[in-house]
Amino acid sequence: MKNIEFDGHVHTPYCPHGSRETLDRYIEQALLLGYKGISFCEHAPLPEGFTDPTPAKDSGMPFADLDTYISAIVDVRQRYHKDIDIHIGLEVDFIEGYEAETKRLLDEYGPALDDAILSVHFIYTRNAYGLLDYNLETFQSLAEKSGGIEALVTRYYETLLLSIAADLGKYKPRRLGHVSLVRKFQKEVALPDDTHWLHEVLAATKKEGLSLDINGAGVVKPMCGQPYPPVDITRKAAGMGIPLVYGSDAHHPDGLGQGREELPEILFDIR
């Protein structure tokens, strides 16, 4: 199998719901895989005033850790600069109604970043927020609150389109994260055909000059079994000239490179 040499979506020990493995362990594993570059994109602190709806309140990095996180990556980048290109990044949540708070965070920390991903995990429906991908039970509960599975899928893609169009300032992330995340539980929940929504997302992505995270994590999720987005959408995006960046979305060093076996060959020729 050909090797992907750049991983643009990697988490760290600063992830509250991830592994405590060190940054050095991630980098050593990346070198074993033949990576030439890696982008650490930890879940950014959630916007000021937003209440995390998850039971453990662990969706984003605590704000108090953000400066330490950046300093830690600066340190490993200096120590490994001869071996691998290391980027300082964040995975920023787009949360409908909290655009101003998100912009303030980006205005403050954007100058320190090399990279950033804009992702939709939280869905606003019926006057409340829910986390889309926590587990099957919460997904089904969120669907019920939304008025059914089709309504939830619609709300997800509406929110994704809002994120693409949102004015988040000079440091708005230029890459969209896992744009078919709503399919995470597709083997257990009958979903409506969302192809037309994904085509609309591609058109908006192209118009705004953004890139796509081609995310291998869905391949290893037992109730998904395919990348985010699926291969046919990735091929279409490539044909439209949309920049594509492989992301393992690893939350442990062993997750680096995950999903590569299901990705189209086009990805092995980029970065």
C-alpha positions, 0 to 999 in steps of 0.5 A: 500500500502507498503511504500517506505522508501528511496527517492533518487531524491529530489529537493530543494528551490535551484532549479531555476525552482522549489518550494521555499518551505523550506528544513524543509518542505520537511523533515517534509513531508518525515517523514509523509510518513514514510521515513527513508532516503532522498537524496537531489539531486539538479540540479548542475550548468551547465558546464562552457561555456555552454549556457542554451537553455531554455527561462528562463535560469533556468535549473541548480543551479547558481554556486554562490549558490552551497556552500550555498546549501551544507551548508544548507543540512548539517544544516538540517542533523544535526537538523534531524539526530535522525529522518531521514538519509539525503544525500547531492547530486547533479543531474549532467547533462551529456552534450556531449562535456562538459565532461572536464568541468563536471569533473572539477566540480565533482573533486571540489565538489565530496568530499562534496557529499554523492550521485549524479545522472547523467542525460541526459536532453540536446541533441546535434544535428545539431550543437546546443543543445536543452532541451529534456523535457522542453515542448511539443512544444520544444520537437517537435521543437528539433525532427524537428531539429534532422531530425524527432522523430526517429532521436531524440530518437536515439540521446537521447539514444546515448547520454545516452550511452555516459554518461555511458561510459564517464570518469568523474573522481573519483566522477562520479555519480554512478546512472543514472537518468530517463533513458526513459525521451524521453517518457515524451510526448508519449501520444501526439507524436508517438514514435518508439519502444525504447525497444532495446535501453533500453536493451542496456542501461541496459547492459551498466549500468550493465557493468559499475556497475551503479545503476538506478533511478526508477523515479516516476515523469513520472507517474504524467506527463499528457502526459507520465503516466508511470515511468522512466523507465517503469515497464517491464524495471525495472523488467528486471534491477532487474533480472540483479542485477542492483541496483535500487533506487526509486526517486520521482524527487519532486520539491515540498514537495507534490511531495514526494512519487509520482508515487509509485502506478505504481511501481513494488513490487521489489522497496518496498523491497530495501533500 
